[in-house]
Amino acid sequence: MDNKVDDQERRQAVALFRYGCIADLLHLARGKRGIGDMIAKKAEQDHEIPGSLRSRVAPETIRGWLKDYRRGGFDALLPKVRNDLGQARVIPQEVADLLCTIKDDKPALSVRMVIEAARASTEVPADVDLAPATVHRLLSRAGLMKRRPEEPTSNDRRRFSFEKAGELWMSDVMHGPSVPVDGKRKRKTYLISFLDDATRVIPYAAFALGENVTSFMPIFEQAIRRRGIPKRLYVDNGSAYRSRHLSLVCAKLGVTLIHARPYQPQGKGKQERWHREVRRQCLGTCSAQDTASLEALNRKLWGWVESEYHQAPHKGIDDETPIDRWARVSDEVRLPDADVGALFLFEEKRKVHKDRTVSLRGVVYEVDATLVGETVTLRFDPSRIGKPVEIWWKGRQTAVARRVDAYANCFVKRDNEVRSSLRADKAAAPPPQGLRLRDFGPDDGSSSEGGR
């Protein structure tokens, strides 16, 4: 079971990498001029490929991934299970030495050219298969595939602005004030917000008690429900933005996830200006009542966004108001489906106990008795722990689990087959040796025969 889970996670990681390579090409029309140049540039870049020592991807491979995604979506990018899994694929030692020698003598040769040179030497038996991927791993392990360090280049930073709403969203986190939680001690808050680059509209923003993926995903979902699905999402490098769950959601929605370069704050100037306005105009006018709870703080924030921020002219968009610019350039925004919330559900695996229960983040849920002993997947909203959760088994939803009510279970009618079996066992059992029914008198100790 664990091996299957590990293999599934590895396949998903590879598919996410492939999606990242083609994400910014999906929004371009087929046959548009310049796509070939973009693919060629991607092929020249270095990549961290999951499960591989290679750092380059061929243009033909990228073009094939683009066709696969357009034909079958994200699932089409999952690696296929190999038919020869478990079979040995070993290059004889003398052939391996020959390949390494050729590459060492002529470092400029590609892997295919090394294979051709080895075949031309007539020292390789005809029945030896020299697959390029296998030879590449061999040369990499020998340290012969390391490239010379690139020459340093200057950073070319330019002002940019998209024309249409939804072409690029930005997201970042700002530290907020402390608020009481459940009437107890104060806790620090974090403002998680989304900003549309073309219009400066805030699709959604809210203060949360953490800056992790559990806090981030519900706010992202609300932003999509309110303003549609963006084509690109430009984010920082925090743990929430690097989470596998966010990558999967973006891949299934067709959103290109772009991470800012480390130690390059210049690319987040628009978000910093938004945060400055929040501190100055919103938090600067907060009263004690506005910071009495997290809900009150968010009411203050969103009231200010709708009534002031969205209605004020912005220099960055030619002195238009964000809401007016949105109305003018939002004709191409993709609207989400009705079941978009299902994509944002978190997943965790659990084994069903003998009492037909599973535990999830401190809450015990009751599932169907037929799943006892099975490993199931729980799909849930982390912001609503305690509410019913979906139970998935063998790739399909089987039931909805609810929180255990131990008191109500005292009055639940058990399975009739089990009770009938117990009655039959009791009826067939002989009475204990040496005892008669009359030996068992009332609870006060008196005998059923008058105390004789």
Residue pairs with C-beta under 8 A, 6 or more apart in sequence:
1 375
5 349
10 50
10 51
11 78
11 79
12 78
12 244
12 248
13 50
13 51
13 244
14 49
14 50
14 51
14 77
14 78
14 79
15 74
15 75
15 77
15 78
15 79
15 251
16 244
16 247
16 248
16 251
17 47
17 48
17 49
17 50
18 65
18 77
19 69
19 74
19 77
19 251
20 257
21 42
21 47
21 57
21 62
21 65
22 62
22 65
22 66
22 69
23 232
23 251
23 255
23 256
23 257
24 38
24 232
24 256
25 35
25 38
25 39
25 66
26 66
26 69
26 70
26 254
26 256
27 231
27 256
28 35
30 70
36 59
39 59
39 62
39 63
39 66
40 59
42 57
42 59
42 62
43 56
43 57
43 58
43 59
43 62
44 56
45 56
46 55
46 56
47 55
47 56
47 57
48 55
49 55
49 57
53 136
53 137
53 140
53 141
53 145
54 136
54 140
54 145
65 77
68 76
68 77
69 76
69 77
73 252
74 251
74 252
89 129
89 131
89 134
91 99
91 128
91 130
91 134
91 135
91 138
92 125
92 128
94 123
95 118
95 123
95 124
95 125
95 128
95 130
96 138
98 118
98 121
98 123
98 124
99 114
99 115
99 118
99 130
99 135
99 138
99 139
100 138
100 139
100 142
100 144
102 109
102 114
102 117
102 118
103 109
103 114
103 139
103 142
103 144
104 144
106 117
107 144
109 117
111 132
111 135
111 136
111 139
112 132
114 135
114 139
115 130
115 132
115 135
118 124
118 130
119 130
124 130
136 145
139 145
155 264
157 266
157 267
161 197
161 198
161 316
161 317
162 168
162 197
162 198
163 198
163 329
164 198
164 329
164 330
164 331
164 332
165 196
165 198
165 199
165 201
165 227
165 325
165 326
165 329
165 330
165 332
165 333
166 196
166 198
166 227
166 228
166 229
166 230
166 231
166 330
166 332
166 333
166 334
167 197
167 198
167 230
167 231
167 232
168 196
168 197
168 198
168 230
168 231
168 232
168 233
168 234
169 194
169 195
169 196
169 197
169 203
169 223
169 230
169 232
169 233
169 234
170 194
170 195
170 197
170 233
170 234
170 235
170 268
170 270
170 271
171 192
171 193
171 194
171 195
171 220
171 233
171 234
171 235
171 236
171 241
171 271
172 193
172 235
172 236
172 268
172 271
172 275
173 190
173 191
173 192
173 211
173 236
173 238
173 240
174 190
174 191
174 193
174 275
174 278
174 279
175 188
175 189
175 190
175 191
176 188
176 189
176 190
176 191
176 207
176 283
176 297
177 188
177 189
177 283
177 286
177 291
177 297
178 186
178 187
178 188
178 189
178 291
179 186
179 187
179 189
179 207
179 291
179 292
179 293
179 294
179 296
179 297
180 186
180 187
180 292
180 293
181 187
181 209
181 293
181 294
187 209
188 209
189 207
189 208
189 209
189 294
189 297
190 207
190 208
190 209
190 210
190 211
190 215
191 205
191 206
191 207
191 275
191 278
191 301
192 205
192 206
192 207
192 208
192 211
192 215
192 216
192 219
193 202
193 204
193 205
193 206
193 219
193 271
193 274
194 202
194 203
194 204
194 205
194 219
194 220
194 223
195 201
195 202
195 203
195 270
195 271
195 274
196 202
196 203
196 227
196 230
196 322
196 326
197 234
197 270
198 317
198 325
198 329
199 317
199 322
199 325
199 326
199 329
199 330
200 270
200 274
200 314
200 316
200 317
200 322
200 325
201 227
201 310
201 322
201 323
201 325
201 326
202 274
202 305
202 309
202 310
202 322
203 223
203 224
203 226
203 227
204 219
204 222
204 223
204 226
204 227
205 219
205 301
205 302
205 305
206 219
206 222
206 298
206 301
206 302
207 294
207 297
207 298
207 301
208 215
208 216
208 219
208 294
209 215
209 294
211 238
211 240
212 239
212 240
213 239
213 240
213 243
213 245
213 246
214 346
214 382
214 383
215 240
216 240
216 241
216 246
217 245
217 246
217 249
217 344
217 346
217 382
218 344
218 381
218 383
220 246
220 249
220 344
221 340
221 341
221 344
224 230
224 253
224 336
224 340
225 336
225 340
227 333
228 330
228 333
228 334
228 335
228 336
229 253
229 254
229 255
229 333
229 334
229 335
229 336
230 255
231 254
231 255
231 256
232 255
232 256
232 257
232 258
233 250
233 255
233 256
233 257
233 258
234 258
234 260
234 267
235 241
235 257
235 258
235 259
235 260
236 259
236 260
236 268
237 259
237 260
237 262
240 246
241 259
242 259
245 346
246 257
247 257
249 255
249 343
249 344
250 256
250 257
252 343
253 336
253 340
253 343
260 267
260 268
261 267
265 272
270 316
277 309
278 301
281 304
281 308
281 309
282 300
282 301
282 304
282 305
285 304
286 297
286 300
289 296
290 296
290 297
290 299
290 300
291 297
309 322
310 321
310 322
310 323
311 321
311 323
312 321
312 322
313 319
313 320
313 321
314 320
314 321
314 322
317 325
320 328
342 379
344 381
345 379
345 380
345 381
345 390
346 379
346 380
346 381
346 382
347 377
347 378
347 379
347 392
348 360
348 377
348 378
348 380
349 375
349 376
349 377
349 378
350 358
350 359
350 360
350 375
350 376
350 378
351 358
351 373
351 374
351 375
351 376
352 358
352 367
352 371
352 372
352 373
352 374
352 375
352 376
353 372
354 372
354 373
356 366
356 367
356 368
356 369
356 371
356 372
357 364
357 365
357 366
357 367
357 404
358 364
358 365
358 367
358 376
358 378
358 401
359 365
360 378
360 380
360 385
360 389
361 382
361 385
362 385
363 385
363 386
363 403
364 403
364 404
365 378
365 389
365 401
365 402
365 403
365 404
366 401
366 402
366 403
366 404
367 376
367 391
367 399
367 401
368 391
368 398
368 399
369 415
371 391
371 393
371 398
371 399
374 393
376 391
376 392
376 393
376 398
377 391
377 392
377 393
378 389
378 390
378 391
378 392
378 401
379 389
379 390
379 392
379 397
380 387
380 389
380 390
381 387
386 403
387 403
388 400
388 401
388 402
388 403
389 400
389 401
390 397
390 400
390 401
391 397
391 398
391 399
391 400
391 401
392 398
431 437
438 447
438 448
438 449
440 448
441 447
441 448
442 448
